Amino acid sequence: MKRMLIFIMGLFLAAFLGGCVTDKETLKIENSLPENKLAYYNDSFDTLREDLWDKAGLVFTDTQLANIKIADMTIEDGRLRIDTKTGGFSKGGLISKFALRGDFDVQTDFQSDFVPGEFDMDQFLSLMAIEEKKSGKPTRLFIIGLGKKGKNKINGIFSGYHEGDKYHSRYWHPINNFTGSLRFVRIGDNVSTFYRKQGQNRWKKMCTLPSGKIDTLIGFGLYNFIKGRNSIRATRSISAWIDNFFINAAQEIIESEI
């Protein structure tokens, strides 16, 4: 499947601005594929399934490219573990080999432990839904992320979307280390974002974003730098764990080129 991976990070700094009203809404997908058709695409991460995922990542500048270190990705106790490397720009992530068409509802378990203190690096973990035209050009990147920028002492959970060169921030809330689930629901021309902490029964709605209703890839990644960072020491590694990717509902799943 041919595609451009240029939005695997996005402009995440802007996610620390703005917000939206939240609730515990759960949305229902009509005319979904049957559960036995969806089950193939669910991933418990007992192994790294190359039939479902491509490794993905991108830097933004020559400075970053000259000092990039691909993060380690391993399977640990039935979860995908990502560890950035020290001493340089480092990131690791996956992007789906399949695309979701029409309405869909997907979720993934995440664990992110922020390194406390002030460091010359950033700390971000994100779930992404990437709308992409047949030309391979992304149009909108939707994101739910957990992040800590540079020497900022406040960690946050955020959501918004990137379109063209602009990031539209719609939600940010301070949060400590996170263990729980992140979720996208697209119905018609809207994408809603949710999170649920471990031990909670109901979802917390973050916001609703405008969708172009085109074929959409799913991705996630961990990285120690944002687009605007031109220097980095990165004396500490950051780690994250990803598990239990589920397509709760989808009207159509496409495996051919988008």
C-alpha positions as CSV (number, residue, x, y, z in Angstrom):
1,M,0.0,0.0,0.0
2,K,1.6,3.2,-1.2
3,R,1.3,6.2,1.1
4,M,3.2,9.2,2.4
5,L,4.1,9.0,6.1
6,I,4.6,12.7,6.6
7,F,2.1,13.2,9.3
8,I,3.3,10.5,11.7
9,M,4.1,13.2,14.2
10,G,2.1,16.3,13.2
11,L,2.4,19.6,15.0
12,F,1.8,18.4,18.5
13,L,2.9,21.5,20.4
14,A,-0.3,23.3,19.5
15,A,-2.3,20.6,21.3
16,F,-1.4,22.4,24.5
17,L,-3.8,25.3,23.7
18,G,-7.5,25.5,23.8
19,G,-10.1,22.9,24.8
20,C,-13.7,21.7,24.4
21,V,-16.7,20.6,26.4
22,T,-16.4,16.9,27.4
23,D,-19.0,14.3,28.2
24,K,-19.2,10.5,28.4
25,E,-21.0,9.9,25.1
26,T,-20.8,6.6,23.4
27,L,-21.6,6.5,19.6
28,K,-23.0,3.7,17.6
29,I,-22.0,2.7,14.1
30,E,-24.8,1.6,11.7
31,N,-24.3,-1.1,9.0
32,S,-20.9,-2.3,10.4
33,L,-19.1,-5.4,9.1
34,P,-19.9,-8.5,11.2
35,E,-17.6,-9.2,14.1
36,N,-16.0,-12.2,12.4
37,K,-14.9,-9.9,9.6
38,L,-13.4,-7.4,12.0
39,A,-11.6,-9.9,14.2
40,Y,-8.8,-10.5,11.8
41,Y,-7.6,-6.8,12.2
42,N,-7.7,-6.8,16.0
43,D,-4.2,-7.1,17.5
44,S,-3.3,-8.3,21.0
45,F,0.4,-7.7,20.2
46,D,1.5,-11.2,21.2
47,T,3.8,-10.7,18.2
48,L,4.5,-8.0,15.7
49,R,2.1,-8.6,12.9
50,E,3.7,-7.6,9.6
51,D,0.4,-8.4,7.8
52,L,-1.3,-5.5,9.7
53,W,1.4,-2.9,10.3
54,D,4.3,-1.0,8.7
55,K,7.0,0.6,10.7
56,A,6.9,4.3,10.2
57,G,8.6,7.5,11.1
58,L,9.9,10.8,9.7
59,V,12.0,13.7,10.7
60,F,11.3,17.3,9.6
61,T,14.7,18.9,9.1
62,D,18.2,18.1,8.0
63,T,19.4,18.7,11.5
64,Q,17.1,16.0,12.9
65,L,18.0,13.6,10.0
66,A,21.7,14.0,10.8
67,N,21.1,12.8,14.4
68,I,18.1,10.4,14.2
69,K,18.0,7.2,16.2
70,I,15.2,4.7,15.5
71,A,13.4,3.7,18.7
72,D,13.5,0.1,19.8
73,M,10.2,-1.8,19.3
74,T,9.8,-5.1,21.0
75,I,7.1,-7.4,22.2
76,E,7.1,-7.7,26.0
77,D,4.6,-9.7,28.0
78,G,2.0,-9.5,25.2
79,R,2.3,-5.8,24.6
80,L,4.2,-3.7,22.1
81,R,6.9,-1.8,23.9
82,I,8.7,1.3,22.4
83,D,11.8,2.8,23.9
84,T,13.5,5.9,22.5
85,K,17.3,6.1,22.4
86,T,19.4,8.6,24.2
87,G,21.8,11.2,22.7
88,G,19.7,12.2,19.7
89,F,16.3,12.6,18.0
90,S,14.5,9.3,18.5
91,K,11.1,7.9,17.5
92,G,9.3,4.7,16.6
93,G,5.8,3.9,15.4
94,L,3.5,1.7,13.3
95,I,1.0,2.6,10.6
96,S,-1.8,0.3,9.3
97,K,-1.5,-1.6,6.0
98,F,-5.3,-1.4,5.8
99,A,-7.6,1.6,5.6
100,L,-11.0,2.2,7.1
101,R,-13.8,3.5,4.8
102,G,-17.0,5.1,6.0
103,D,-17.9,5.1,9.6
104,F,-15.7,3.3,12.2
105,D,-15.0,2.9,15.9
106,V,-11.4,1.9,17.0
107,Q,-9.6,1.8,20.3
108,T,-6.2,0.9,21.7
109,D,-4.7,0.5,25.1
110,F,-1.8,2.8,26.0
111,Q,0.6,3.2,28.9
112,S,2.8,6.2,29.1
113,D,5.1,7.0,32.0
114,F,6.6,10.5,31.7
115,V,10.1,11.0,32.9
116,P,9.9,13.5,35.7
117,G,12.1,16.6,35.8
118,E,13.4,19.0,33.2
119,F,15.2,17.6,30.1
120,D,16.4,18.9,26.7
121,M,13.9,16.7,24.8
122,D,10.1,16.3,24.4
123,Q,7.9,13.3,25.4
124,F,4.9,12.4,23.2
125,L,2.9,9.2,22.6
126,S,0.0,9.4,20.1
127,L,-2.8,7.5,18.5
128,M,-3.5,8.8,15.0
129,A,-6.2,8.5,12.3
130,I,-4.8,9.7,8.9
131,E,-7.3,10.5,6.1
132,E,-5.5,10.0,2.8
133,K,-6.5,10.6,-0.8
134,K,-5.8,8.1,-3.6
135,S,-2.7,10.1,-4.6
136,G,-1.2,9.2,-1.2
137,K,-1.4,12.7,0.1
138,P,-2.7,13.0,3.6
139,T,-5.5,15.6,4.0
140,R,-6.3,15.5,7.8
141,L,-4.4,13.9,10.7
142,F,-6.6,13.3,13.8
143,I,-4.7,12.8,17.0
144,I,-5.1,11.8,20.6
145,G,-1.9,12.2,22.5
146,L,-0.1,12.2,25.8
147,G,2.7,14.7,26.0
148,K,5.2,16.8,27.9
149,K,7.1,19.5,25.9
150,G,10.7,20.2,26.8
151,K,11.1,21.5,30.3
152,N,7.4,21.9,30.9
153,K,6.6,20.5,34.3
154,I,3.0,19.7,33.3
155,N,2.0,16.5,31.4
156,G,-1.2,16.6,29.3
157,I,-3.6,14.6,27.3
158,F,-4.8,16.4,24.1
159,S,-6.7,16.0,20.9
160,G,-7.1,17.9,17.6
161,Y,-6.3,17.6,13.9
162,H,-3.7,18.7,11.5
163,E,-4.8,20.0,8.1
164,G,-2.2,21.4,5.6
165,D,0.4,23.4,7.6
166,K,-2.0,24.2,10.5
167,Y,-2.8,22.3,13.6
168,H,-6.2,22.8,15.1
169,S,-6.2,22.3,18.9
170,R,-9.5,21.3,20.4
171,Y,-8.7,19.7,23.8
172,W,-6.0,19.7,26.4
173,H,-6.1,18.5,30.0
174,P,-3.3,18.0,32.6
175,I,-2.7,14.4,33.4
176,N,-0.2,12.2,35.3
177,N,1.2,9.0,34.0
178,F,-1.5,7.3,31.9
179,T,-2.7,3.8,31.7
180,G,-5.9,3.3,29.8
181,S,-7.5,3.4,26.4
182,L,-7.8,5.9,23.5
183,R,-10.6,5.8,21.0
184,F,-11.7,7.3,17.6
185,V,-15.3,7.2,16.4
186,R,-16.1,8.5,12.9
187,I,-19.8,9.0,12.0
188,G,-20.5,10.9,8.8
189,D,-18.4,14.0,8.6
190,N,-17.4,14.0,12.2
191,V,-14.6,12.3,14.2
192,S,-15.0,12.1,18.0
193,T,-12.2,11.4,20.4
194,F,-12.3,9.7,23.7
195,Y,-10.1,8.3,26.5
196,R,-10.8,6.0,29.4
197,K,-8.4,5.5,32.3
198,Q,-7.8,2.0,33.5
199,G,-10.4,0.9,36.0
200,Q,-13.1,3.2,34.6
201,N,-16.2,1.9,32.9
202,R,-17.2,4.9,30.9
203,W,-15.5,6.9,28.2
204,K,-14.5,10.6,28.6
205,K,-15.3,12.5,25.4
206,M,-12.6,14.9,24.4
207,C,-14.0,16.7,21.3
208,T,-15.6,16.3,17.9
209,L,-13.6,17.2,14.8
210,P,-14.6,17.7,11.1
211,S,-13.8,14.8,8.8
212,G,-13.5,14.5,5.0
213,K,-15.1,11.1,5.1
214,I,-12.2,9.5,3.0
215,D,-10.2,6.4,3.5
216,T,-8.3,6.5,6.8
217,L,-5.1,4.8,8.1
218,I,-4.5,4.2,11.8
219,G,-1.1,4.8,13.4
220,F,0.7,5.3,16.7
221,G,4.1,6.4,17.8
222,L,6.4,7.5,20.5
223,Y,9.0,10.3,20.0
224,N,11.3,12.6,21.9
225,F,11.1,15.7,19.7
226,I,8.6,17.9,18.0
227,K,8.8,19.7,14.6
228,G,10.4,22.9,15.9
229,R,13.2,21.3,17.9
230,N,16.6,21.8,16.3
231,S,18.8,20.6,19.1
232,I,18.5,17.8,21.6
233,R,20.5,16.1,24.4
234,A,18.0,13.4,25.3
235,T,19.9,12.0,28.3
236,R,17.0,9.8,29.2
237,S,15.1,7.2,27.3
238,I,11.3,7.4,27.3
239,S,9.1,4.3,27.1
240,A,5.5,3.4,26.2
241,W,3.4,0.3,25.9
242,I,0.6,-0.4,23.4
243,D,-1.9,-3.3,23.5
244,N,-5.3,-4.5,22.5
245,F,-6.0,-2.7,19.3
246,F,-9.7,-3.3,18.4
247,I,-11.9,-2.3,15.6
248,N,-15.2,-2.2,17.4
249,A,-17.1,-1.4,14.2
250,A,-16.3,-0.4,10.6
251,Q,-18.5,-0.2,7.5
252,E,-15.6,-1.2,5.2
253,I,-12.0,-2.2,5.4
254,I,-9.7,-1.7,2.4
255,E,-6.4,-3.5,1.8
256,S,-5.6,-2.3,-1.7
257,E,-3.8,0.9,-2.5
258,I,-5.8,4.0,-1.3
